[in-house]
Amino acid sequence: MKVDKGISILILILIIIGSIGIIYTILSPGNEKFTEFYLLGANGKAGDYPSNLTPSQTGNLTVGVINHEQETSTYKIVIKDNGQIFKEENITIKNGEKREIPIQLKLNQLGQHKIEFNLYKMPENEKVYRSLFILVNVQ
């Protein structure tokens, strides 16, 4: 009997400790530091990116950045067309804040273009922090 009672008390203590751990995990704010970096098509949705353009046509999309770094952060966005810098922009975003930047692609050279979107978390401007790309065919 004493052994059964002791095991029951031990199981109860373990259940209480486990419950406290689960509640703490659910209620405590996440300490993970990261930045969201994304592209939106012309309709403001992920997808429908410009993929086929003519030399006189403009393709519209949006580059988005959301800061979850637990501090105000400065970023540099570098957009490249087949490895050549097309546009650069520096932005500073507070923690939890979102910035969306409209981009107009007007490509005159025929052929396939790899449009790269590189995000640098400053002051580190040599190492790409996040990277995205789309392929656009100009015909």
Steps between C-alpha positions, in 0.01 A plus 500: 500500500774744592677433171180567300439824690861610441477426126169689479654805670804484268276480191292794627815709555626416148163595348503834683859576391418401140187717500694800631760451225235482229318810630828693520590403143162608366479830691860620480586723203722341239864593530583395146650788303434504126390713206226414252594579139241437230367592157142582406365501146300779336184399691672523839512122541786253505515381141401649165845653466583646160646214298450605137545860388557688177772766481242780538307333784541567873472221755384598847575325826565581864796416723402456865709501817370433852738549793481241781857565622384629843663837417494773237700379201643656187495303177628544148299354213694438179311398186703352216414419140722214380763596758498874425367735768159631396400680822626550857310630798580539870218474753477512879216307661394481864440160660165358389469754218441418133623685192379426147678658205337508155732399217449565130696273268558639154739272317604590146744221415342192343548163669471352845581722798577376850380775733663456842382670817773501765445623855797606712464559874724795567774566590590169328486597134714221355295200610147457363254452790199390290465444126216453250483487121258480210556418135358739240497429128507807273383427144 
